[in-house]
């Protein structure tokens, strides 16, 4: 009996391995066929006329509605009659996008159609590297924040921080920019050196900060209540940037000790860097 059971087990295990292999092969084939179909679709869309009233926005590599692209998208809808705006985001972030804005899931047929035919492209990082910049398309790079760390080609002299950065691809992406937004003279000097190309720098400020100038006392009170900040306390924001020269990101500030020193009259809002292990959510401490 034991010998027969062993043979049966071996036969079943072999059958399962074969089945798993066939399923993996079928899945890989489906992905390959879909990928080929998407690229064929994209090439066809590139031959069709641009849509002069279409604008595609994205932030943080397909994340939610955020940063300067979101501020520009909202104001563009307000100021430009007939403008059709779209936002590239993963399904998990779709709820952050305004209902008036079409959502585009990366890697779909609608996504590639929009990239091929929209007249305006706005992002704070890079679009898909397979993007073919067409004559007549305008690409605005808004960037993220003020460069207080080493960025772009300045990383060539800092291999530990550069990691696996593909500088040739980076320069190909930069060559697609028509305009780059800058918040201040320091940012202009750093980024024009770190991202060399023929684009035009627009030293117009940081659209994502406009909200600070529009927010009134009622908005502040509502936000404090939402975050659970007690009345009469002072809120301090701790928002460290990613240290790209460190393999392990360690906090440079002992927040618990700072809280004890400051006492109950202060509340710290702790915001991790975008893309960090803790995400970008604000925690009240």
Secondary structure, DSSP 8 states (H G I E B T S, - for coil): -HHHHHHHHHHHHHHHHHHHHHHHHHHHHHHHHHHHHHHHHHHHHHTS--EEEEEEEE-TTT-SS-HHHHHHHHHHHHHSTT-EEEEE--GGGGGGS-TTSEEE-TTSHHHHHHHHHEEEEEESS---TT----TT-EEEE--SS---S--GGGGGG-HHHHTT--HHHHHHHHTT-SEEEESSHHHHHHHHHHS-SS-EEEE---GGGHHHHH--HHHHHHHHHHHT--TT-EEEEE-----TT-SS---SS-HHHHHHHH-TTEEEEEE--TTSTTTT-EEE-
